[in-house]
């Protein structure tokens, strides 16, 4: 892996870890683009510590892992490499995996209200895909603004550490 790709992968892992933190700390409520969405990890997450050689990896799947499991992995230095998310806004639901290495969406499933004709369903799916893209873009911009600001250094990092150390049970 070349140096540029490694840097982008690291930023992607930081972003997914931050996104999980935001979702968990706010009981699933995420603000993006002036709207409130519900977001949570849906049955699968892979975390990796790329500071070790070979990288230490841990995966969680199914209904048996908890927020404490994910926090313990993050405390040990791991960052979210890939996660399956469930996003809800109004009557729309998106289920998708987000990979940190290239910030790519895979396995997208969209639940939309029923439409009467095929053109209306197609148009609805295109709008839903665009809305998901806008959501991810807005979250990434918020992530960059948050962690690169003086506010992160003065208080945001401390809030993250407080969340990380707090048990969820």
C-alpha positions in Angstrom: 0.0 0.0 0.0 1.5 3.4 -0.9 1.9 6.2 1.5 -1.0 8.3 0.1 -3.4 5.4 0.4 -2.3 4.7 3.9 -3.0 8.3 4.9 -6.4 8.2 3.3 -7.2 4.9 5.0 -6.2 6.3 8.4 -8.5 9.3 7.9 -11.3 7.0 6.8 -10.9 4.9 10.0 -10.8 8.0 12.1 -14.0 9.2 10.4 -15.9 5.9 10.9 -14.8 5.8 14.6 -16.0 9.4 15.0 -19.3 8.6 13.3 -19.8 5.7 15.7 -18.9 7.9 18.6 -21.4 10.6 17.5 -24.2 8.0 17.0 -23.6 6.3 20.3 -23.1 9.5 22.3 -26.3 11.0 20.9 -28.6 7.9 21.2 -28.5 7.4 17.4 -29.5 11.0 16.5 -27.1 12.6 14.0 -27.5 16.1 12.5 -26.4 16.3 8.9 -27.2 19.1 6.5 -29.6 20.7 9.0 -31.7 17.6 9.4 -31.8 15.0 12.1 -31.3 11.3 11.1 -31.2 8.1 13.2 -28.0 6.2 12.7 -26.5 3.1 14.4 -24.2 0.2 13.6 -26.4 -2.7 12.3 -25.0 -6.1 13.2 -21.5 -5.8 11.9 -18.3 -3.9 12.6 -14.6 -4.6 11.9 -11.9 -2.6 13.8 -8.2 -2.6 13.2 -5.1 -1.3 14.9 -2.8 -0.4 12.0 -0.1 0.8 14.4 0.9 -2.8 15.1 2.6 -5.1 12.6 0.8 -7.1 11.6 -2.3 -5.0 12.2 -4.5 -6.3 15.0 -8.1 -6.8 13.9 -11.3 -7.7 15.6 -14.7 -8.2 14.1 -18.2 -8.2 15.6 -21.3 -9.5 14.0 -24.9 -10.5 14.9 -26.9 -9.3 17.8 -24.4 -10.4 20.5 -22.0 -7.5 20.6 -22.5 -4.3 22.6 -21.4 -0.8 22.6 -19.0 -1.7 25.4 -17.4 -4.3 23.1 -16.8 -1.6 20.5 -15.5 0.9 23.1 -13.1 -1.7 24.5 -11.7 -2.3 21.0 -11.3 1.5 20.5 -9.7 1.9 23.9 -7.1 -0.7 22.8 -6.1 1.5 19.9 -8.3 0.0 17.2 -10.3 2.2 14.8 -13.4 1.2 12.8 -12.3 -0.2 9.4 -15.7 -1.2 8.2 -19.2 -1.1 9.6 -22.8 -1.9 8.5 -25.0 1.0 9.3 -28.7 1.5 9.5 -29.9 5.1 8.7 -33.5 6.3 9.1 -35.1 9.6 8.1 -38.9 9.8 8.1 -40.3 6.8 6.2 -36.9 6.1 4.5 -34.4 3.5 5.7 -31.0 2.8 4.3 -28.8 -0.2 5.3 -25.3 -0.1 4.0 -21.7 -1.0 4.8 -19.1 1.8 4.8 -15.5 0.9 4.2 -12.9 3.3 5.6 -10.1 2.6 3.1 -11.9 4.4 0.3 -15.0 5.6 2.1 -17.1 3.5 -0.3 -20.6 2.3 0.3 -21.4 -1.3 -0.3 -24.4 -3.6 0.1 -26.9 -0.7 0.0 -30.5 -1.6 0.7 -33.2 1.1 0.6 -36.6 0.8 2.1 -38.9 3.4 0.7 -42.6 4.0 0.9 -44.5 2.1 -1.8 -45.0 3.9 -5.1 -47.7 3.2 -7.6 -45.6 2.9 -10.8 -42.1 1.8 -11.7 -40.9 5.3 -12.8 -42.0 6.7 -9.4 -40.1 3.9 -7.6 -37.0 4.5 -9.7 -37.1 8.2 -9.2 -37.6 7.6 -5.4 -34.5 5.3 -5.3 -32.4 7.9 -7.1 -33.4 10.6 -4.7 -32.7 8.2 -1.7 -29.2 7.4 -3.1 -28.5 11.1 -3.5 -29.8 11.8 0.1 -27.5 9.1 1.4 -24.5 10.6 -0.4 -25.4 14.0 0.9 -25.7 12.6 4.4 -22.2 11.0 4.3 -20.7 14.2 2.7 -22.3 16.3 5.5 -21.0 14.0 8.2 -17.5 13.9 6.7 -17.4 17.7 6.5 -18.7 17.9 10.1 -16.0 15.4 11.2 -13.2 17.4 9.5 -14.6 20.7 11.0 -14.8 19.1 14.4 -11.4 17.4 14.7 -9.4 20.1 13.0 -10.9 22.9 15.1 -9.5 24.5 18.2 -12.7 23.4 19.9 -11.7 19.7 19.5 -8.3 20.3 21.1 -9.8 22.4 24.0 -12.9 20.2 24.7 -13.9 17.8 22.0 -11.2 15.3 22.6 -12.0 15.3 26.3 -15.7 14.7 25.5 -14.6 11.8 23.3 -12.5 10.3 26.1 -15.3 10.7 28.6 -17.7 8.9 26.3 -15.1 6.2 25.7 -14.5 5.5 29.4 -18.2 5.6 30.3 -19.9 2.2 30.6 -23.1 1.8 28.5 -24.7 -0.7 30.8 
